[in-house]
Amino acid sequence: MKKIFYIFLLFLGVTLFSEAATRGDIKVIEASENIRFLSQKIVKDYLFFYKNQDKLEVKRGLDRSLDKLNDDFRIIATTTKDGDTKDILEFLAYSKDQIEQMFNEKANKESAALMLDYSETLLEGADSIANAHRYDFSREEKMLMLTKKIEYLLERVMKYYIAIHVGFNTPTNKEQMKNAINSIEESLVEISLYNYPEETKTVQKNLNHSWKKNRVFFNKSDNLFIPKLMFISVTHMEEMIDQIALHHSKNQ
């Protein structure tokens, strides 16, 4: 009987540890998803600022995004016990410090090129951290992460849309933009297969409609550049995605 009691205590301890580990993993994955999004948004906004340095509201937005990036780094650092994650985070912190330094200097083509590189470094690091903390996601968690992926991809498309028109019109950047567009298309198809309640279904349909209209302008980006209009439109789509994400968040 005593042996059974000890086995029960051991099982209970492992279960509690597993639940605690999962809660920690959730926090780390959420923070890594934020870093993925910010890695693209920060550089997209910086590239716009590079050509519009009189737009002080853009600079203030960059500073706010950097503050959010710092918060996500802090969450991961205080939550994870994984050695590899800590090593990756230390490397990413260096990239973040370099970005912060460039924010305090006059933007030029060299700094803009470096920002493009740093955005990929932050993205790669965030992916590695998320992979190290993966567990068996529920269906709602998978759908929630899919909405986060679409938001990140929208920022990524916009990053390359701006880059191509401010002096970085390279085959690689064009290909990356095309890949991001294709990934958005695939993700929107997956979301359309989910059985949403009527109100959310309406939002999902409106999102698809908005994307189709915006995709036309992205496909014509070689000869039609309307950054302010596209900024507004992408922000509107991200607001709709947030509404869809809220449904999945409530149903976890």
Solvent accessible surface area in square Angstrom, and as a share of the most:
residue,aa,sasa,rsa
1,M,192,0.86
2,K,137,0.58
3,K,150,0.63
4,I,114,0.58
5,F,111,0.46
6,Y,129,0.49
7,I,97,0.49
8,F,114,0.48
9,L,78,0.39
10,L,124,0.62
11,F,135,0.56
12,L,72,0.36
13,G,37,0.36
14,V,88,0.51
15,T,46,0.27
16,L,101,0.50
17,F,149,0.62
18,S,55,0.36
19,E,83,0.37
20,A,47,0.36
21,A,43,0.33
22,T,42,0.25
23,R,144,0.53
24,G,18,0.17
25,D,28,0.15
26,I,60,0.31
27,K,102,0.43
28,V,1,0.00
29,I,9,0.04
30,E,96,0.43
31,A,2,0.01
32,S,0,0.00
33,E,20,0.09
34,N,60,0.31
35,I,0,0.00
36,R,31,0.11
37,F,48,0.20
38,L,8,0.04
39,S,0,0.00
40,Q,0,0.00
41,K,54,0.23
42,I,1,0.01
43,V,1,0.00
44,K,11,0.04
45,D,13,0.07
46,Y,3,0.01
47,L,0,0.00
48,F,19,0.08
49,F,20,0.08
50,Y,29,0.11
51,K,116,0.49
52,N,37,0.19
53,Q,55,0.24
54,D,111,0.58
55,K,55,0.23
56,L,109,0.54
57,E,97,0.44
58,V,25,0.14
59,K,43,0.18
60,R,132,0.48
61,G,17,0.17
62,L,1,0.00
63,D,56,0.29
64,R,142,0.52
65,S,4,0.03
66,L,10,0.05
67,D,86,0.44
68,K,117,0.50
69,L,0,0.00
70,N,34,0.17
71,D,67,0.35
72,D,9,0.05
73,F,15,0.06
74,R,137,0.50
75,I,65,0.33
76,I,0,0.00
77,A,48,0.38
78,T,110,0.64
79,T,30,0.17
80,T,8,0.04
81,K,189,0.80
82,D,50,0.26
83,G,45,0.43
84,D,100,0.52
85,T,0,0.00
86,K,92,0.39
87,D,94,0.49
88,I,46,0.23
89,L,16,0.08
90,E,129,0.58
91,F,127,0.53
92,L,1,0.00
93,A,32,0.25
94,Y,126,0.48
95,S,2,0.01
96,K,25,0.11
97,D,72,0.37
98,Q,49,0.22
99,I,0,0.00
100,E,66,0.30
101,Q,99,0.44
102,M,15,0.07
103,F,9,0.04
104,N,117,0.60
105,E,94,0.42
106,K,158,0.67
107,A,4,0.03
108,N,75,0.39
109,K,106,0.45
110,E,126,0.57
111,S,11,0.07
112,A,0,0.00
113,A,39,0.30
114,L,73,0.36
115,M,0,0.00
116,L,20,0.10
117,D,89,0.46
118,Y,33,0.12
119,S,0,0.00
120,E,57,0.25
121,T,36,0.21
122,L,1,0.00
123,L,16,0.08
124,E,122,0.55
125,G,7,0.07
126,A,0,0.00
127,D,48,0.25
128,S,42,0.27
129,I,0,0.00
130,A,2,0.02
131,N,90,0.46
132,A,56,0.43
133,H,15,0.07
134,R,118,0.43
135,Y,55,0.21
136,D,141,0.73
137,F,36,0.15
138,S,53,0.34
139,R,154,0.56
140,E,27,0.12
141,E,27,0.12
142,K,119,0.50
143,M,13,0.06
144,L,30,0.15
145,M,36,0.16
146,L,17,0.09
147,T,1,0.00
148,K,73,0.31
149,K,76,0.32
150,I,1,0.01
151,E,18,0.08
152,Y,18,0.07
153,L,8,0.04
154,L,2,0.01
155,E,3,0.01
156,R,18,0.07
157,V,0,0.00
158,M,1,0.00
159,K,0,0.00
160,Y,7,0.03
161,Y,0,0.00
162,I,1,0.01
163,A,0,0.00
164,I,12,0.06
165,H,55,0.24
166,V,12,0.07
167,G,43,0.41
168,F,21,0.09
169,N,88,0.45
170,T,58,0.34
171,P,113,0.71
172,T,89,0.52
173,N,19,0.10
174,K,80,0.34
175,E,91,0.41
176,Q,56,0.25
177,M,10,0.04
178,K,119,0.50
179,N,69,0.35
180,A,3,0.03
181,I,16,0.08
182,N,67,0.34
183,S,32,0.20
184,I,1,0.01
185,E,52,0.23
186,E,119,0.54
187,S,2,0.02
188,L,11,0.05
189,V,92,0.53
190,E,93,0.42
191,I,0,0.00
192,S,38,0.24
193,L,143,0.71
194,Y,18,0.07
195,N,137,0.70
196,Y,12,0.04
197,P,68,0.43
198,E,137,0.61
199,E,144,0.65
200,T,17,0.10
201,K,49,0.21
202,T,65,0.38
203,V,19,0.11
204,Q,4,0.02
205,K,118,0.50
206,N,74,0.38
207,L,2,0.01
208,N,36,0.18
209,H,110,0.49
210,S,14,0.09
211,W,6,0.02
212,K,115,0.49
213,K,112,0.48
214,N,7,0.04
215,R,68,0.25
216,V,68,0.39
217,F,67,0.28
218,F,3,0.01
219,N,102,0.52
220,K,107,0.45
221,S,9,0.06
222,D,102,0.53
223,N,131,0.67
224,L,64,0.32
225,F,74,0.31
226,I,44,0.22
227,P,24,0.15
228,K,118,0.50
229,L,98,0.49
230,M,1,0.01
231,F,43,0.18
232,I,121,0.61
233,S,27,0.17
234,V,2,0.01
235,T,70,0.41
236,H,94,0.42
237,M,1,0.00
238,E,20,0.09
239,E,94,0.42
240,M,11,0.05
241,I,1,0.01
242,D,70,0.36
243,Q,96,0.42
244,I,0,0.00
245,A,10,0.08
246,L,97,0.48
247,H,31,0.14
248,H,0,0.00
249,S,52,0.34
250,K,153,0.65
251,N,77,0.40
252,Q,115,0.51
